Amino acid sequence: MEAYRKTFTFFSNQSFREQELIHLGSQEGSVGRYKIETNHQDSYVLILLYENGERAFYNIVRIKNNYLKLEDLEGVHTIWEFKTLTPPEI
C-alpha cells in the first residue's frame, strides 16, 4: 500500500479528475467541479462536487504553486498533502 497513490488534476475551468496514479492521463476515475470559498474565519475551503452527487469539504491549510495542504472537514479530519510530480533527474 505504500506505493499506492491517488491523483487529483485541477483544471482552470473549475473541473477536476480524481484517479489512481496508474490511470493518470486516461479517462478513468471520478470527475466533478470544484470551488474555493471563505469560511468566515479568514481561511478558505476547497469544495469538491463530484458528478455522482458526492461532496467533499477541505480547509486549505497551505497553498503554493507546487504544493497544497488540506484538512478534511468531515469524518476523521485527515491531513492531505498534494505535491506536483517532479521530473526525473537525468
LUMMITOR-205888 format. One record per residue: x, y, z of N, C-alpha, C in turn; residue number from 0. Coordinates in pm, 1 decimal. Atoms other than C-alpha are relative to their C-alpha. Layout:
<rs>
        npx        npy        npz       capx       capy       capz        cpx        cpy        cpz     k
          X          Y          Z          X          Y          Z          X          Y          Z   NUM
...
</rs>
This chain:
<rs>
        npx        npy        npz       capx       capy       capz        cpx        cpy        cpz     k
       81.9     -120.4        0.0        0.0        0.0        0.0       85.9      126.3        0.0     0
      -84.3     -118.5       -5.2      296.4      232.9       41.2       18.6       62.2     -138.0     1
      -18.2      -50.5      135.9      327.0      264.7     -338.0     -131.7       52.0      -59.6     2
      129.0      -45.0       51.4      -46.9      341.4     -381.0       -6.3      152.5        2.2     3
       11.2     -144.7        8.4     -103.3      697.1     -497.4     -131.3       34.5      -69.9     4
      120.1      -53.6       61.7     -418.6      887.6     -579.8       35.8      138.5      -51.8     5
      -30.3     -130.6       56.8     -403.6     1192.9     -805.2     -127.6       81.9      -15.4     6
      105.6      -95.6       28.9     -622.7     1499.4     -837.0       57.0       97.3     -101.7     7
      -40.6      -97.2      100.4     -593.8     1709.7    -1151.3     -106.3      109.0       -1.2     8
       90.9     -114.1       -3.3     -748.1     2055.3    -1116.3       20.7       81.8     -126.9     9
       -5.9      -74.0      125.3     -829.6     2239.0    -1438.8      -49.3      143.0       20.8    10
       32.9     -141.9      -14.4     -869.2     2614.4    -1490.8     -148.9       29.4      -21.0    11
      144.5      -21.2       19.0    -1238.9     2572.2    -1586.0      -81.9      -48.9      120.2    12
       60.4       44.1     -126.5    -1316.7     2462.2    -1224.8      -48.8     -144.4       -3.7    13
       29.3      143.3       -2.7    -1336.3     2092.1    -1312.1      121.9      -72.7       56.2    14
     -111.3       79.9      -50.2    -1122.7     1814.4    -1164.1      -22.8     -145.7      -36.6    15
        6.5      144.3       18.8    -1044.2     1448.1    -1214.9       80.1      -64.0      112.7    16
      -66.0       78.5     -104.6     -958.8     1210.0     -927.3       23.3     -138.9      -56.9    17
      -28.3      132.9       52.8     -782.8      888.8    -1027.4      123.5      -58.6       67.4    18
     -120.7       65.3      -49.0     -524.8      634.1     -923.6      114.4       39.5      -92.0    19
     -115.6      -44.2       76.4     -174.7      727.3    -1037.4       21.5      -83.8     -125.4    20
      -19.2       88.0      114.8     -161.2      426.3    -1268.9      -88.5       41.1     -118.4    21
       92.9      -42.2      104.1     -452.8      581.5    -1466.2       21.2      144.9      -44.9    22
      -23.6     -141.3       32.0     -307.4      934.8    -1488.2        8.6       20.5     -150.8    23
        2.0      -29.4      142.7     -376.4     1081.2    -1831.7     -108.6      -72.1      -76.5    24
      108.2       73.3       66.7     -660.5      841.2    -1910.9     -134.2       62.8       38.7    25
      135.0      -46.1      -34.2    -1037.0      889.4    -1882.5      -54.8      -70.4      124.7    26
       42.1       71.3     -120.3    -1054.1      660.4    -1573.7      -12.7       96.7      117.6    27
        9.1      -76.8     -123.5    -1154.8      797.4    -1235.1     -128.7       80.2       10.8    28
      117.3      -82.1      -29.0    -1410.7     1033.3    -1086.7       24.3      142.1      -48.4    29
       -9.9     -138.8       44.8    -1482.6     1380.2    -1220.6     -102.3       84.7       73.1    30
       93.9      -91.9      -62.8    -1658.0     1687.3    -1090.6       45.6      143.3      -15.8    31
      -31.6     -142.3       -1.1    -1643.5     2058.1    -1026.7       57.2       33.2      137.5    32
      -51.0      -45.4     -128.4    -1455.8     2242.2     -754.9      -19.6      150.2       12.6    33
        3.1     -143.4      -26.4    -1482.4     2580.6     -591.5       70.2       26.4      131.5    34
      -68.6      -42.6     -122.2    -1298.3     2771.6     -322.4      -80.0      114.9       58.8    35
       78.2     -102.7      -69.0    -1492.1     2974.6      -67.4       64.9       34.9      132.1    36
      -49.2      -35.5     -132.1    -1407.0     3162.1      251.1      -94.8      -59.9      103.2    37
       84.7       60.6     -103.6    -1534.3     3008.9      574.6      -28.1       97.4      114.3    38
       29.2     -106.2      -96.8    -1578.0     3341.3      761.5       94.9       -0.8      119.5    39
     -101.1       -0.7     -106.4    -1269.9     3272.0      977.0      135.6       33.4      -60.1    40
     -122.0      -40.4       69.9    -1011.6     3427.9      741.4       77.9     -118.2      -56.6    41
      -63.5      111.9       68.7     -940.6     3092.1      581.8      -92.0      -44.9     -113.5    42
       72.5       41.7      119.7    -1053.8     2913.8      266.6      -30.2     -149.2        2.9    43
       45.6      138.1        6.9    -1238.5     2590.1      196.5       -6.9      -42.1     -146.7    44
       10.2       61.1      131.8    -1196.5     2370.8     -111.9     -120.0      -93.2        2.9    45
      120.1       82.3        7.6    -1528.8     2214.1     -209.1        4.5      -79.9     -129.5    46
        2.3       88.4      116.3    -1532.4     1913.7     -442.5     -142.0      -50.7      -18.7    47
      135.5       41.5       32.7    -1865.4     1846.3     -612.2        9.7     -107.0     -108.3    48
      -16.0      111.9       92.4    -1846.5     1501.9     -771.2     -122.6      -13.4      -90.2    49
      105.3       18.8       98.8    -2051.8     1418.4    -1079.6     -111.9      -91.1       51.7    50
       99.6       94.3      -53.5    -2228.4     1138.9     -886.3      -78.3       57.0      119.3    51
       73.5      -63.8     -108.7    -2357.1     1386.7     -623.6       74.8        7.0      131.8    52
      -79.0       -7.0     -122.9    -2094.3     1325.9     -355.1       63.1      138.0       12.8    53
      -66.4     -127.1      -28.3    -1937.0     1630.0     -189.8      109.0      -23.1      102.2    54
     -109.2        6.4      -97.1    -1612.4     1678.5        0.0       43.1      142.6       31.3    55
      -36.9     -133.0      -46.4    -1500.4     1979.2      204.2      135.5       -6.3       69.6    56
     -135.0       -2.1      -54.9    -1138.7     2063.3      288.7       40.8      141.8       35.5    57
      -58.8     -126.9      -39.3     -987.0     2350.8      483.4      137.3       10.4      -66.3    58
     -130.6      -19.6       63.3     -690.6     2492.2      287.6       96.5       48.8      106.9    59
      -98.2      -31.4     -102.7     -402.2     2485.5      535.1      114.1       81.7      -60.0    60
     -110.4      -69.1       66.3     -130.0     2595.1      290.2       -9.5      -24.6     -149.5    61
        4.6       14.7      144.9     -115.8     2659.3      -81.6      115.2       78.1      -62.6    62
     -107.2      -60.9       77.7      173.5     2734.4     -317.1      -16.4      -49.3     -143.9    63
        9.1       42.8      140.2      233.7     2687.7     -690.7       13.6     -150.5      -16.9    64
      -26.2      143.0       17.2      353.8     2328.4     -642.1      -35.7      -83.0      123.4    65
       29.3       68.6     -126.1      208.0     2232.1     -303.3     -137.8       42.4       50.3    66
      131.1      -27.2      -57.9     -135.8     2205.6     -144.0      -17.8      -89.1      121.6    67
       23.9       76.0     -122.5     -208.0     2100.4      214.3     -142.4       28.5       45.5    68
      141.1      -10.8      -34.8     -569.8     2032.1      310.8      -30.5      -76.6      127.8    69
       51.2       73.0     -115.6     -754.7     1926.2      625.2     -144.4      -37.0      -29.8    70
      135.7       50.3       23.9    -1065.3     1711.4      580.1      -92.7       56.7      108.1    71
       92.4      -59.7      -96.6    -1357.2     1892.9      745.1     -110.5      -94.3       44.0    72
      100.8       98.0      -37.5    -1573.8     1582.4      768.1       69.6     -128.5       41.2    73
      -57.3      129.5      -37.1    -1506.9     1249.5      931.9      115.7       13.7       97.1    74
     -114.0       15.2      -90.9    -1162.2     1192.0     1083.1       90.9      121.6        4.6    75
      -85.4     -118.8        9.6    -1012.0     1535.4      999.9      141.6      -36.8      -43.0    76
     -126.9       43.2       57.7     -734.0     1383.5      791.8       70.6      116.8      -66.4    77
      -82.1      -98.2       70.4     -448.0     1599.4      663.1       43.5      -61.5     -132.4    78
      -38.9       44.0      133.6     -387.5     1566.1      287.0      109.9       92.6      -50.1    79
     -105.7      -79.8       60.5      -65.4     1682.3      121.4       11.9      -36.8     -146.9    80
       -9.4       20.4      143.6      -54.1     1724.6     -255.9      123.7       71.3      -51.5    81
     -119.8      -58.4       59.1      263.5     1787.6     -449.6       -4.7      -23.2     -149.9    82
       -8.6       22.2      141.8      326.8     1832.8     -817.5      103.4     -109.7      -25.9    83
      -96.9      105.8       35.2      511.0     1547.6     -987.8      133.6       64.4      -34.9    84
     -132.2      -54.6       28.9      883.7     1608.0    -1003.5       61.3      -76.2     -117.6    85
      -60.4       66.8      115.6     1074.7     1538.0    -1322.9      116.7      -88.0       43.0    86
     -113.7       85.6      -34.0     1337.2     1263.1    -1324.6      131.5       75.6      -19.3    87
     -133.2      -59.3       15.5     1698.6     1362.3    -1279.3       75.8      -78.1     -105.1    88
      -72.5       65.4      109.4     1898.2     1289.4    -1591.0      146.2       37.4        6.2    89
</rs>
